[in-house]
């Protein structure tokens, strides 16, 4: 893992950003949706096996 030096402005932009997701594979080669929520300045990360669950979590909705 690379550790990068960034500027104050870059740090502010990262902290102030919202929600993201990316698609990857788990160890068994299943599709995995990784959600990143930094909307409140705390970076929360969760993994999901369905895009619906991922999007619901990012929107703050219950996925019952």
Secondary structure, DSSP 8 states (H G I E B T S, - for coil): -------HHHHHHHHT--EEEEEEE-TTS-EEEEEEE-TTSS-EEEEESSHHHHHHHHHT----
